[in-house]
Amino acid sequence: MNEPQNWKQLKLVGGQPCLDFVNTVDRDGDRYSQEWFHDPADIIGWAQYVGLLSLAQVEALLRQVEQQSEQSMKFFNQALQLRETLYRIFSAFAARRSQAAEDLELLNDLLSEMQSHLRFGAVNSSFAWEWTETNQLNFILWQIVRSTADVLTSPDCDRLRECAGVGCGWVFLDFSRNRSRRWCDMEDCGNRAKANRYYDRKRQT
């Protein structure tokens, strides 16, 4: 495994876990300029960082990674495939483009798998969703798929945006008052864009 990531350096700007999952890579055209996932342990660490896993779950899943390398790499590749699928879905929606049928098919396949691991449970005087299995790596993916379903069926779905910054590609929910947010984070992409505009004006004078 690689050295553990310092997750505090990764900003969470998406507004939902599925969006922050997509934002674990910076996209510069067809290549990545920053990648946070290098092995299955990185995905486990990220899931703990965003609150999808407890410490006990993290420790159990890391033991699985050590003991079941082939299964762990299958999970890792599936996670990366899901991340790219979700990026295309979110990006297309933000730009009001049509969705690719194969992307929706993969998402629906994972949605069916996720639903088979949910059930109603009694909590005090009401009911709540409960997971039937939380001790396997795909539990992370099921939670991301559930988060995706929540976003895409929410009234706030029309707030979905893709950062206008060059070499970024991050996605987020725009809760600004007039829905005019263009950047994933003003301190990063926003300030770079302002600086670029400033230097462009200087060159033209």
N, C-alpha and C positions, 0 to 999 in steps of 0.2 A: 504494500500500500504506500501511497504518497504521504508526505507530511500533512498533518491535520490542517484544514483551512482555518483562517481567522475570520469567522463568519461575521463578526462585528463590522468588518470593512465592507460588507455587502449591504447596500441600502435596500430597504423594503418599501417600495413606492407604489406597488401595483394596486393595493387595496384588498386583494384576495389571494389566498395561497396559490391558486392556479396561475395567476398573473405573475406573482413573484417567482414561481417555478420557471416560467418562460424567461424571466429576466436574469437567469443565472448564466447568461452568455450575452456578449455584446456582438452585434451583427454589423459587419462592414461589407455590404454587398453580399457576395456568396461565401465569404470567409468569416471566421470568428476572430475578433481582436482581443477578447477576454473570455476565458472559459473557467467556470468554477467546479465543474464536475469532471474528475479524472478517473474515478473508480467508484465502486458501490458505497464505500465508506463516506465519500463526500456527500452522496445523496442522503444517507442516514444523518450525517451531521447537519445538513441543510434542514431536513425535516424536523430535527430537534430545535434548530434555531427559530423556525417559524411557528413552533408550537404544535406540530402534528404528532410528535412522539415524546413520551416521558423518558426520563433517564433510564429506568428499568428496561423499557422497550429498546432503547438505543443499545444498551449493553447486550441484550439478547440477540438483536439483529447483527451486531458486529461479530458475535460468536458464530452466527450462521455464515457470515461472509468468509470467515477464516476456515470453517469446516466444509463448506459447500461452494467451492470456487466456480464450478461450471454453472450451477443454478444462479449464483450471484451475478455472473457476467451476463447471463440471459436477462435477468432483471435490469441490469445496468443498460443494456442495449435497448430494452423495451422502454425504459425511462427516457432515454435520449430520443427515441422515435416519438414518444408521446409529446415530449417538449416541442419538437419541430412541428408536429401535427397541430398542437394548440397554438403555436405561433402563427401558422398559416391561417387558422380559423379566426383568431383574434385580429390579425392584421387585415384580413379580407373584410371582416365586419367593420372595423374602424374606418376603412377606406370605402365602404359600401360597395365592395366587389362581391361577385358570386362565390359561393363556397365550392371547393373541389369535392366531388362525390366520395372519393377514396378517403379523404380526411374525415368526413362525417361518418363513414362506415367504420373506420377504426375507432372513432370516439364512441359510437354506438355499441361496438363489440365490448369495449372496456366498461361502458355503462352497464351493460347486461351482467358482466362479471361482478362489478361492484355491487349491484342490487342483490345479487345472490348471497352477499355477506352482510346484509342489513336486516334487522328485524325490529318490531315494536317491543319495547319493554316498559313495564310499569315503573314510574318514578313518583313516589309519594301519591298524590291524588290525580296524576296526569300520566301521559305517555310520552315517550321519546324514542328516537332512533338509537339502536345499539348495534355495534359491530360484533359479528359472531367470531371473527378471527383477527387478532391484533398482533400475532407473534410470527408473521411472515413478511418478507420484504415487500410483496405486492400491496400490503396494507397502506404503504405510502402512496402508491399510484391510485388506489381506490379513493383515498381522501382527496387527491388532486382532481380526479374525475368528478367526484361529488361537488367540489368547489366550482369546477367548470360548469356543471349543470346549474348550479345556483346562479352563477353570473349570467349565463345565456338565457335563463328564464326569468331573470329579475327585471323589474321596471327600470332599473338603473343601467340596463345593458346598453342603452343608447349613449351612455357616458363613456363607453370604451374608446380609448385613444391609443395611438402608437406615437412614440416620441419622434419629433421632427428633427432631432439631432443627427448629425452625420455620424455613421459608424456606431449607432446605438441599437435601435430596434426594440427597445423596452416598451411594454404595454402597461396601461394603467386605467383606472376609473377616474374620470375628471369630475371632481366635486367642487370645482371653483364656482363662484356665484353666477358668472355669466357663461360658464361652460367654454371658456376660451383657453384653457391650459394647453400648451403645446409641447412642453418639455417634461420628461420624467422627473427631473429635479433641476430647479433653477440654478443651484450652486454649481452643477456640472454642465449639462448640455445647454442650459439657458445662458449661462455666462460665456461659454465658448462661442455660442452663436452671436451674442452681443459683441464679443471681441472680434470675431471674424467680420461682422458688418462694419465695425469701426475701422479696421485695417483696410477693408475694401474702399471705404470712403476716403481714407488718407491717400491711397494709391491713385485715386481718381482726381485728386486736387493737385 
